[in-house]
Amino acid sequence: MLISLLCVLHLSASAQEEVIDKVLAVVGNNIILQSDVEKQYLQLIAQGYDSYGDLKCEVFEEILFQKLLVNQAYHDSIEVTESDVDQRVNARLGMIINQAGSESALEEYFNKTMPEIKADLRELLKEQLLTQKMQDKITADIKITPSEVRKHFKKIPQDSLPLINAEMEIAQIVRKPKITDTQIQEVKERLKGFIERVKSGDSFSTLAILYSEDPGSANNGGELGYVSRTDLVPSFAAVAFNLKDSNEVSGIVESDFGYHIIQLIDRKGERINVRHILLTPKIDPMEKKNTMDFLDSVATLVRLDTLTFTEAARRFSTDEESKLSGGMMVNPNTGNTRFEADEIDHYTYYAIKDLKIGEISRPIEIKDQRGKSFYKLLMIKTRTEPHVANLKDDYHFLQEVALADKKQKEVDEWLAKKQSNTYIRIDDSFKNCPFKNKGWVK
């Protein structure tokens, strides 16, 4: 219903201003303190947030809505797992520690111990998860029909229709070359050699500079800096956080990135600083050639109309996410199949930029974020020029807009109903706020 104004523990000097507390509102079994409102208000001011109305009233109404959702979540026995809360807390805590510079600087800033800061953060983030789950429950059964999409579109004034940038839909056939057991064993033997060299007195840091294949840390001697569990992939975190003594070196650890050995540098509470050396098994040149030849043969079958690209993707692609939809790539930013040019990785963009619709690219090599190579055939399924939104070309976009609007109306109706049958008391100092939803004051 309202844009989210709630920012958690932003490090602004204003947030430290002392507030004399009192209860400003009661929503069901939940109270809102003056300090809750003041802190959120001061944080937004520090960030330069610009309001066209009364910002303090906007913050207050957002907190009212959140407390109403939390009250209903407890009534409906909606729960969030401790692991979900821990994950959110650790991620957010890591972010604000990085902003502060260190745990001690953060403790000094808030004049609280780390356990106290973590407890405050935990309660806030638990409420955020509950409100999110409650809103998901309210709108879980909301669907949108094609006639509703058309009706919603017709209600938009012509001069208010959104401008849509040039977009394209891309299909792919992906083949990942096999890594042999021999190549994996070679990497493990090299790492075992590094472990023995460190035991013999060689510098782990120097070995990382010379041999590690992690471009982000190799030049820094493999050092990652202080990180929490959620900053690391699970298999790496499980071993790294199990190291007890400074300079202790792990055994070989497998992750999605390759194979590692890890050395503990220091531990501060629930954050550690480690070095690591990463090695990745290399693709055999013959395996690369075989993969490219295979894709060439698939492309020939499609060009000869022996198979459609969709059929070929379902039969031959090794990408589980796209093969079932005939190879259609999904935009991770939007969840749909349309990409703007700047949303496409540069490997893919240069392979398709000169293709006509329905034309197949040559096989290309692409490296993912983990540095692993795989090979693709690509085809442009559709392409649009910049234009004003219309039902023919932008149905999926307009469908999402109409669905979001329908969900918002459902939340507004739920809010009005709950305002009428939930105990709500607001302090006189806020009763004259220009609330967007009038049912707060009874």
Order of alpha helices (4+ residues) and beta strands (2+ residues): beta-beta-alpha-alpha-alpha-alpha-alpha-alpha-beta-beta-alpha-alpha-beta-alpha-beta-beta-beta-alpha-alpha-alpha-beta-alpha-beta-beta-beta-alpha-beta
